[in-house]
Amino acid sequence: MQLNYLAFVVPFFLFFIGLEYYVSKKKGKNFFHYAESVANLNVGIAERLLDVFATGIFFYLFHYIHTHYSLFNIGANLWTWVILFLLTDLVWYWYHRFAHEINIFWAVHAVHHQSEDFNYTVSARITVFQAMVRSMFWCILPLIGFPAVMISSLLLIHGLYPFFIHTQTIGKLGWLEYIFVTPSHHRVHHASDAEYLDKNYGDVLIIWDKIFGTFKEEKATPQYGLTKQLGSHSFLWQHFHFPMEIWLGFWHARGIKAKWKILFGKPDDLDPRFRCLLERKLLNVKPAQQPASIAMKQYINAQTVFSLSLLFFTILFEKHFSGWQSILLSSFIIISLINSGAMLDQRSWIFYLEFARFLIVLIAIGTFYKNNWLISLLVIIVSLSIYYFRPIQKRYLKVLYQQR
């Protein structure tokens, strides 16, 4: 049986998240907040899921460029591996720096900086859109002459390191601080304090920041998140609020120069009124909400565990699912993530998402077990659900949000 063993990355990361949580509690530190952790994991689940479909595309792109356009034909040996590592890290530095300084790149990177926590769950806040953009930067590597196999293999290893620098449980690391990006350096990078903004872009090596003048040492304890916090844990809002701000700015800008500045200018240059307008029209989170009920937390916990389990098995057995089955599984997971984030914001429309998930389950049953009697039963179940939709919805919201 052909399995995708990259699925075991999921329990690997979860183990260290659990370990960090345990250590932080033993130290009496409150590094984890419930809603933030769930929102962070939601983003990470979506990225891992969509990466199943995108990874092959990236490899093919690297291979195509190397085959048709490479300047040199570089073979694998000790020195070429070392050079490839240095170039990969250097390219990351410049991608990362541009992602903070140019609006269209910040639009896909901002999600990584939205959490007001700083722990291993924050490392999960990578979107597939960000993965696509940074892969465009890495296309210079096959153009130089490095084979796709070398690039992809190194990126797998290179991508592990940043996970371990998203933590407050590790202090400064002595002489390592002069060479590598450490948790202390990366805490500065994620800070929203004025003196820490746009610093420490390195991924593995801190030397690039020292060479290009963007290094800052951690002194005062940082505050994390954006300079203007989101005020929402909505999965959709987290992903699309800044692209929508750019679109509004582009639409209202007059002249090519002004439109160019919207796309390629700095995030700070965008008119903040666009965010306020979008918040009023689309977000509208009411500040006076009921505290999260026990039922709601238990339900979100169950959803998160189930989504993680589905993600693991979807990746592990990806070669054995048909296209239709993959679509059903992916749709169920993505709707679950949207649903979970909407629950954290205590939205009343989440029951429509629940109904959509219910329909996906019934369609999946009908797809896997093609039987006329079973399909008839499923049709009856759907009909009854539609007929009793309002009473079920009312009861659901009452239990979940403790509504009267």
Buried (B, 14 or more C-beta within 10 A) or exposed (E): EEEBEBBEBBEEBBEBBEEBBEBBEEEEEEBBBEBBBBBBBBBBBBBBBBBBEBBEEBBEBBBEBBEEEBEEEBEEEEEBBEBBBBBBBBBBBBBBBBBBBBBBBBBBBBBBBBBBBBBBBBBBBBBBBBBBBBBEBBBBBBBBBBBBEBBBBBBEEBBEBBBBBBBBBBEEBEEEBEEBBBBBBBBBBBBBEEEBBBBBBBBBBBBBBBEBEBBBEBEEEBBBBBEEEBEBBBBBBBBBBBBBBBBBBBEEBEEEEEBEBBBEBEBEEBBEEBBEBBBEEEBEBEEEEEEBBEEBBEBBEEBBEEBBEBBBBBBBBBEEBEEEBBEBBBBBBBBBBBBBBBBBBBBEEBBBBBBBBEEBEBBBBBEEEEEEEEBEBBEEEBEEBEEEEEEBBEEBBEEBBBBE
